[in-house]
Amino acid sequence: MTYNAGSYEVAVIGAGHAGIEAALAAARLGCSTVVFTINLDAVGNCPCNPSIGGTAKGHLVREIDALGGEMGRTADACTIQSRMLNLGKGPAVHSLRAQIDRNHYSRLMKHKLETCPNLLLRQGEIVKLERAGEEWLLTSRLEAVYRAKAVIIATGTFLGGKVFVGDVSYESGPDGMFPAAFLPDSLKELGISLRRFKTGTPARVLKSSIDFTGLEVQHGDEPVVPFSYDTEEPLENKAVCHVSWTNGETKRVILENIHRSPLYGGQIEGVGPRYCPSIEDKVVRFPDKPRHQLFIEPCGLDTEEMYLQGMSSSLPEDVQVAFYHTIPGLEHAQIMRTAYAIEYDCCDPLQLSATLEFRDWPGLYGAGQFNGSSGYEEAAAQGFVAGVNAARKVQGKEPFVLDRASSYIGTLIDDLITKGASDPYRMMTSRSEYRLVLRQDNADERLTPLGRELGLISDRRWEKFQRKQKQKRAELKRVQSTTLPPSEELNQILVSRGTSPLSTGAKLADLLKRPQVSYQDLTAVDRERPKYSTAIFEAVEIELKYEGYIRRQRADIEEARRLERKRLPQVDYTQIKGLRLEAVEKLNKVRPENIGQAGRISGVSPADISVLLIWLAAQERQQREGADQ
């Protein structure tokens, strides 16, 4: 017998990384919000690697933070080791990654949900979702019915979850929790297209059973750089990681037992992540590679569990024990959690608009792994956008859309809704054509004004942001107007850095444009330098060194936005003459919102875009002529 459990403006199904950001955004924007989770102890759980950030993922965390989201602040509070990746490459690909205390992260996120005004955190499994007029009805397994004006599905790997270890398989969510076993049927009844994806996680081993002798030690970077622009207290590295390698014996054990892998035995139907394969997949796909690297990482400060990054597997438990024991340092390792693969349901993201709302189901949104992506950071980014848009729809406000030229978040969403996801989508710097402009160091400059417009940036933080921008402009002006005369001290610095000495004076800005010279190098001769933060000098130096490239990329952005401004009406593309059959099929499926988006759809050629532009111009001409009559 069902009963009415209450009405809310926004309901969120799932309290993982996507659900957290969605719920907090909606509640902070003033909507009465309820968020459901199968297990209250799993809020913000990190079922795979105990880390936040990484290549391109660090960009996403910075962007979430710049907009007023929560992931960066919480990651900073739980950091036990921090490293800036790709420092040997250009600034476009520099990405922050932090080992976090996963239990602390989960507890802290849970408390933030518990104490957020307008927000109810509720343990309960939603088993049915149906439309009733202008509202959505959500029925729990305990037969409670909740009403909501907007619903965000953020089910992660719980939706129809099934775990595989060798020939053993059973219905399960991650970390041995219950799956969401009934909701998939309800979504299919609505007409939502679902598919099966798969992901995996490595084993956790007991720290005292690892022999760290001879293993490479990986220390954190000093000083520690925070994710959040709001973090002011200094952070510190509290732990180290270690590096080991597989070998020929590891490979032999895996290949001799490859027939026992559910991945190769055909038991797993779901498509796995292309860029994060299991160790058995690596051995098979790269037969000439003699060894594979793994990282031994702590799961927290008050646990003895160590995570084996790069060693996910679905092989039987006895085979896992055997191949782990072939690896230096792990000869006597005791497994605390066996590695496993998990298969789950997710939607086809081509059903979504740029707001992450389902085109055919008003008020229904998807976020995170439910949309076909992988990773905590990708999930959190989508959750934030879905939460903001659900709130704004309820409040009768304009939708919030980030384009590719504004952010990695915009790139991520645009890729999902125009290209779809044939395997779990992972953000990479190479996916952005504007990565020199969309750096992690300038995420606040790009997005904090938008967060302020939304109402998610406080007065204190806005003042801090404006002060930083004022200092940056002042410093840029100073180096462009300051001339350093030639001197023995300056020329010694220049020659020692492999660049030519001065015979006449030179602007400080021109010296900083030299690839070999940095702010740090010129400290001794730059005696009028103000006492600004390192971030100010880093931003100025990047803009000076890459000025030409940045100017060219900004011109590309303006051209792309010109095409984005050419809106496409919802039309049956079979009625437009001149389009190829493949383009008609793809355009009718994706239903792009503008010409720019249409051009990024796989199967739509430049010739098809020309046809669309001619047709659009004719439509606009007819409208003008009709208005003049």
N, C-alpha and C positions, 0 to 999 in steps of 0.2 A: 504494500500500500504506500504510494508515494505521498510526500507532503511538501508544502511550500516552505523552502528554507531561506527565502529572501530575494530581494532584487538589487542588482548592482549596475553601474554604468559600464564597467569593463570587467570581464572575467578572463583569467589567464590559466590555461591548463598546462601545468609543469612549472617547477621552480628550480630548474637548472640555470645555466648562464643566460640563456635567452629569456626565460620566464622571469628571472630576477629583474633584468633591465626593463622588460616590458611593464611589469607590475609597478616598479618604482617610478618610471616615467609617467605612466597614466595617473597614479595616485598623486604625484607631485604637481601634476598639471590640474589637480582639483577634482578628479573623477573618483567616485566611490568604486573601489576595486577589490576583487577577491582573487587570490591565487591558490590553485589546488596543487598538492603534491601527494604522491602515493605514500611517501614516508617523510615526516618532518625532519628526521635526522639526515636526510639526503639533500637538503637545500644547498645549492651551490657546490654540490659534490664534484670532485675531480676524479672520475673513475679511471682515467688513463694517466697521462703524465702529470706529476705535481709541479706544473710550471705555468706561467702566464707570459705571453709574448712570443718572440721568435721572429724569424725573417718574415716581413710583411705583416705578421700578426701583431707585432709591437706597434706598427703604424695604426692598426685598428683600435688598439687599447688607448693610444694617445687621442685618437679622434673621438672615441666614446667619451673620454674624460673632458675633452675640449667642449663637447656639446652639453655636458652636465650629467653624464652617466656615472656609474658607480664602480666599474671593474678596476680602473686604475688606482683609485684611492684604497680599495680593499687589498689589492695585490701589494701595494707599498707597505701596508700595515702588516702583511704576512710574509714579506720577503726574507729569505734566509741566505740567498746568494744571487747576485745580479751581474749580468754581463751584457756588453754592447756587442752585438754580432756584426760581422762584415766590416770592421774598421779598416781593413786593408783595401777596401774598395771605396767607391765614391759615396757621398753623403745620401744619395737617393736610396741606397739599400741598407744604410745603417739601421739596425733594429734592436730594440731592447728586449731582453729575455730574463725573467726572474724565476729562480726556484722558490716555491712558496711552501709554507706549512699548510698542507691541504686541509687538515682538520680545523686549524685556526681560521682558515679562509671560509670554510663552510659555516662554522659557528658565527663568525662575524657577519656574513651575509644574511644568515637567518635572523640575527638580532636586528639588523637594519630593516628587514621586512616587518618584523614584529613591532618595531617602534615607529614605523612610518605612518603619519596621519592619512586617513582615508583608505587604509589598506588592511585587509584581513587575510592572514595566512592560514590556510585550512588544509588539514590532512584529509585526503579523500580521493578516490579514483572516479573520474568521470567516465561513464560507460555509454552515454548516449547524448547526442547533440542534435537538436532539431530546431527548425524555424517556426515561430508562432507570430504571425503578423510582422510587426517592426522589431520584435525581440527574438532572442535566442533562449532556448530552454536547455539547461545542462542537468542531466540526471546522474547522481552518484550511485555507486554500488550499494550504498545503504538506503537507496530509494528516496533521497532528498532531491528536490527539484529547485534549481537556482535559475533566476531570470537575469539576463544581461542584454544591454543594447549592442555591445561589441564583444567578440570573443577572440582570443589569441591562442592558437595551438602551438605549444612549445614543448613537445613531448620527448625530444631527444631520441635516445635509443630504446626507450621504454615501449613504444608503440608496436605491439605485436612482437616484442622482443623474444629472441630464441638464442640460447648459448650453445656453442659447439666446442668440445674438447675431444679430439679423436673421433671415435664412433659413438661417443656419448653426446646427446643433445637433449635439451629440455627448455620449456618456456621460462624465461627469466628476463628481468631487467639487468642493468649493470651492477656489479658488486653484490650479486646474490639477492637483489631485491625483486619484488613482484613486478611483472610486466603489466602494461596496459593492454589487456587481452581482448577487451570487448569494444573499445572505441573504434578500431579499424572498420568493423562491420557497419557501424553507424555512419562513418564518413563515406563509405562506399554507397550506402543508401541515399546519401545526399547527392551523389554523383561526382564526388571528388576522386580524381585519378590518383591511385597509389602505386608505388613500386617498392621492391625490396633492395635495400643496401646492406652492406656489411662493414664492420670495423673490428679492430682487435686491440688487445692490450697485453703487455708483457707480464711476466711473473714478478712478484715481489719476494725478496729473499731476506733472511735474517742477517743483520749487520755483523754480528759476532761470528758468523760462519764464513765471512768473506776474508780472504787473505789479501790485504792491501799492499803487501810488500812487493815492490817492483812495478806497481801500477802507476801510470801517469796521473799526477794530481792536477786538477783543474780548479784554480782559484777564481774568485770573483774579481771584478774590476773595482779599482779605487780611483776617485771617490764613486760611491754608488749614485747612479742617476735614477731618480724616481720616474714612474709612469705619469703620475698626476701632476698637473700644473698647480694643484692645490696643496701638495705636500711640501711643508716647510721644514719640519724637523729632519735632521740628517739621518740617513739610513746606513746600516752596516751589514757587511757580510758575516754570517754566523756559521756557515758550513762550507765544506768543499765537496767537489764531485771528483770522480775518478774515471779514467778511460781504459778500456781493455779492447781486445780484438778476438774474433773467432779465428779458426785455423782449419787446416785440412781435415783434422779429426772431427771437428764440429760438422763440417760439410759431409763427411762420410756417414756419420750417424743420421743426419737429416735425410740424405738421399736414400739410404737403406730402408728408411721407414716412411718415405714420401707417399706410399700407397695407403698409409693409415691416416693421412691428412684428409679431413672432410672437404678441404678446399679443392684437392685434386681427385677425391673420390666421388664428387658430385653431390654430396649431401647439402652443401651450402649453395643456395640459389642466388643470394644477394650479390651485388657488384661491390667489390672492395675498393678502398682508396688507392688511386694510382701512385700517389707520391709518398705513401707511408706503408709500404708492403710488409708482410710478415717475414720472418727470417727464412722460412722455407721457400717463400716466393722469391726472395732475393737470391737464394742459392740456385733455384731453377732458372730464373730469368737472366742471371749474370754468371753463367757457368765458368767463365774464364777468370773471374775475380777470386784471388786466393784467400781473401779475408774480408770481414765486415766489422766496422767499428761499433762499439756500444758504450754507453755512458752509465755509470753507476751513481744514482742520484738519491739523496735522502728524501723521504716523504714528509718529514717534519722534524721538529726539535725534540719532541717528547714521544717518539716512536722509533723502533728499531727496524722498521720496514725500509728496504732500499729498492728503488725502482730501476729496472734494466732497460733504459731508453734504447730503442732500435732493435728490440728483440721480441716483438709481438709474435704470437704463435697460436695455432689451433691444433697442434699435434697432440697425441695422447700424453697423459701426465708422465708415464714412465719414460717416454722418448724425450720429453722436456728435461727431466732430471738428468738423463744421459748426456744430452748435448750441452746443457749448461755446465756440467762437470768437466767438459773438455776445454773450457775457456779459462785462461790465466786469471787467478784470483777467485774463481768460482768452483775450484776443484772439489770443495767440500760444502758448497753452498746448500743451505736448507731453505726450501721453498715455503713461503708463508701463504702466498696466494698464487694459484696456478694461472698461467696465461690462458686466455680464451678468445674466441671470436664471437661476436654478437651480430645477429641479423635482425633487421627492424624495418618497419614500414615508414615511408616518407612520401610526400606528394611530388607531383611533377610541377616544378616552379613556373613552368610556362603558363600555368593557370592564374598567376599572380600579377598584380600591377606593381608599379614602382613604389607604392605605399605599403606593399606586402599584403594588400587586401585581395581576396579572391574576386576575380572579375564578375563571376556569376553568383556570388553569395555575399551581398552587401553586409558589412559589419563583421565579416569573418576574416581573420588574418592568420598567416603562418610565420613562424620564426625559427631559426636555428636548424638543427639536423632534420627537422620535419620538412624543411624546404630543400633538402638534398645537399646541404653543406657539411663540412666536418670542422671540428675545432671549437674550443671554448670561445675564442675571440670572435670568430665569424658568427657564432651563435649570439653572443652578447650584442654585437653590432646590429644584427637584424632585430633582436628583441627590443632594443632601444627605438628603432625606427617604427616597428609595429606598435609599440606602446604609445608613442607620440601620436601616431596617426589614428589609432583607435580613440584616444582621448579627444583629438581635434574633430573627428567625425561626430562623436557624441555631442560635442559642444558647438557644432555647426560652423567650424572654422575651415579655412583652406588647408588642403593636404600638405604635408611636409615631405618634400622629395629632394634627395641629394643626387646630383648628376655625377658622371664619371670624372669631370674636370674639377669637382670640388673636393673629392675625397676617395680613399680606398673603400669606404663604406658604400659610396655611390657606385663604384666599379663592381664591387661584390654583388650588389643587388641587381645592377644592370646585366651583368653576366648571367645571373640565375634566371631572370625573367625574359631575356631575349635568346639565350643560347641553350637554356635548360641545363640539366646535370645528368650525364650518362653514368657518372660515378661520383662519390662524395667530393664535393667542390672544396678545394683548399686555396686560400688566398696566397698569392705570390707577387713579389714586386714586378715580375715580368708581365703580369696581367694588366698593368696600368701603362697606357701610352703617355701619361703625363707625370711619371714618377719623380722627375727632377723638381717639379713644382709641388708635388704631394709628398713632401718629406715628413718624417716624424717630428723633426724639430720645429716645424712651423704649423703643426696641427691647430694650435691655439689661435694663431693669426688667421687661419682659414675658416675656422668653425666656431670659435667662441662668440663672435657677434651673432651667429645663428642661434646658438644656445641661449644667448641673452634675449633674443626676440621671442623664443619659445617660452621663456619664463623659468628656465632651469639653471641660470647662472646668478648667484647672489650678488648683492651690491658690493660686498667686500671683495669678492673674486673679480668682479667687473672692474673695480678701481685698480686692483693689482694688475689685471691684463692691460688696462689703458696706460698704466705707469710703465710697464715693460715695453709697449709699443712706442711710447714717447722716448724712452731711453734708446731704443734701437734706431729711431729716426735721427736722434741727436748724435749718436755715435757714427752713423753712416755719413752725416754731414761733416763731422769732425775729421774723419780720415780722408774725406774727399777734398778738404780745404787745408789740411796740415801738410806742410812740406818739410821733409827731413833733408838737411844738407849732407853732402858727402863727408864722411869722417872715417878715420882708421878703424874705430870700433864697429861702425855700421858695415863697412866693407869686409871686415873680418867675418862678420856674421853671414853676409851674403855669399862670400867665397866658400865658407865652411858648409853652406847648404847647397853648393853646386850651382850657383847662379852668378851672373856677372856683377862686379862692383860698380859703384856710382862714380861718375866724374862731375856730374852736376846734381843739383837738388832733385828730389822726386817726391811726388805725393805719396802719402802713407797708403792710400787706396791702391795706387799702382804697384807698390811693393807687395801688398797683400794679394794682388791678382796673380803674382808669380806662383806657379804650382809648388815650387820648392820652399816657399816662405809661409810661415804661420804667425798668428798673433803672438804665440808663445816665444817664437824666435826673436821678435822685435821688442820684447819687454824692456830690455836694458836701455834702448835708445828712444823708446816711446814714453818720455817722462811725464807727459801731460795726460796720460790715459786715466779716465775716470774709474772709480771703483764699482763697476757693474758686475752682474753675475756672469759666469762663464757662458750661459745660454745666449746672452746678448752678443758677445764677441763671436761665438760660433755662427749665429744667424747672419751677422754682417759679413763675416769672412766667406761664407757659402755664397751669398748673393753677389759679392764682388768677383769671386773666382769663376762662377758659372753664369755671369751676367748675360753673355750672348746666347747661351743655350736656353736659359730661363726665358729671355725675351722671345726667342723663337717658339718655345713651347706655349707661351701665353698667347701668341698669335694663332697657333693651332687650336688652342682652347676657344678662342673667340669665334673661329670659323665653325668649330663643332657646335658651339652654342647657337650659332645662327641657324643651323639645321635643326637643333632641338626646339627652336622657337616656331618652326613650321609644323603646327599641330595637324594630326591626321584624324578625321572623323571616323567613327565606327561605321565601317562600310563592308559590303560583300565584295571582296577583291576580284571575284569572277566577273564582275561587271566592268572592270577597268581593262580596256583593250591594250594589248602590247606587252602585258606582263607574261613572263614564262610560267608554265604550269607549276613548277617547283616553287616559284616565288609566291604564286597565288595560294598554294597549300600552306606554306610557312606563314605568310602574312595573315591568313584567316585563323591560323592556330594561335599565333602569338598576339595578334591585334595590337601592334605598336601604337604608342601614343603620339609619336612625332617622326619626322623624316630621319633624324639622327639615329633613333632607336631602330627604325626599319633597316637602315644600312648595316647594322651590326648583327642582323639575324643571319645565321648560317643558311645559305641557299638563296639569298637575295643578292643579286649582282649589281654593280654600278649601273648597268643598263636598265635594270628594273627601277632603280632609284630615279634615273632620268625620266622614266615613264611616269612615276609617281609625282615628280615635281611638275611635269607638264600638265598632268591631270589636276593637280592641286591648284595650279595657276588658272586653269580653265574654270574650276569651281569658284575660285575667288572672283574672277571676272564676271561670271554669271550672277553672283550675289551682288556685286556692285551695280551691275546693269539693272537688276531687279529692284534695288533700293532707289535708283535714279528715276524709275518709272512712276 
